[in-house]
């Protein structure tokens, strides 16, 4: 009998704990009797007596005119504040702002920053199955369709039934870019809100909950943006390690060069790997201009070190320069030059082509 009673008591405690846990996480614990407490009048001191010195160390500040005076007792949420998480490389937030906004800096020149942000946002909405009500990129505005969340909520501890609730939200995303186009801010505002639980309908939220809703959706968008960047980086690394086809051709200035079948962002790091395999040391480089300053010593002991070494040396030891140029979306030219930036003659480019193309087409080069 005692064991049965203990078991029932234990289950009751667990049930009560489970039902109250969500409320406990949002509201302060303890009594709310302070809400009914009236402000006491200050102590009155007769004029003939010395007045004591009072400290204002614990004096409460005045409540602002715009403060919501209903946020007391159980209506006051004590959860940790929502903050924007700028996890994307080149992103940041401005201190002191009350809006849900994140700033992005251009770190990838493969596409305009504005286009990259909009594409990521549209990709996120599509992945979540959220429609777009209005999209005007020229005006920097995107308004979502309703985001509907259905969930079941437990009733009181003595009632084992559940109540279905539905929360709908619509957001407006605003994109503001700097005049130079390399910095842009993405801001989100809660446009509409509707929550129904049984016959109860709530069509608005307080400022704190509104900010929490805005920051929550903005952080989801930021995380999706970062995931896309990491995914694209993984794909790019895989493409860099794969062999690339090369052929004889010309650079944009009509000079003899090697033409690699790859976009510039893949051909550039791939060229660094190839040069290292061929025994070159890269002394300096500038990706924005495509210029490489290299040195060939011919002192490699391995097979690669003998590619340019024979009784009739194809390439003398010394300093050289290379110029990597974008020819099209999927083609890049690589021009060998001497240390005076004079391009190699066509016959010298032809003599080096077999060795260069062989390494360029090799799979799984170490990064």
Secondary structure, DSSP 4 states (H G I P E B T S, - for coil): -HHHHHHHHHHHHHHHHHHHHHHHHHS--S--GGGGPPPPPPPP--TTSPPPP---TTPPPPPPTTS-TT-SGGGS--SPPP-----STTEE--TT--SEEEEEE---TTS-HHHHHHHHHHHHHHHTT--EEEEEGGGTEEEE--EEEEEEEE--TT---EEEEEEEEEEEEEEEE-TTSSEEEEEEEEEEEEEEETTEEE----HHHHHHHHHHHHHHHHHHHHHHHHHHHHHHHHHHHS---EEEEE-TTS-EEEEESS-HHHHHHHHHHHHHHTTEEEEEEETTTTEEEEEE-----SSGGGTT-SSS-SS-SEEEEEEEEEEETTEEEEEEEETTSPBPPHHHHHHHHHHHHHHHT-SS---
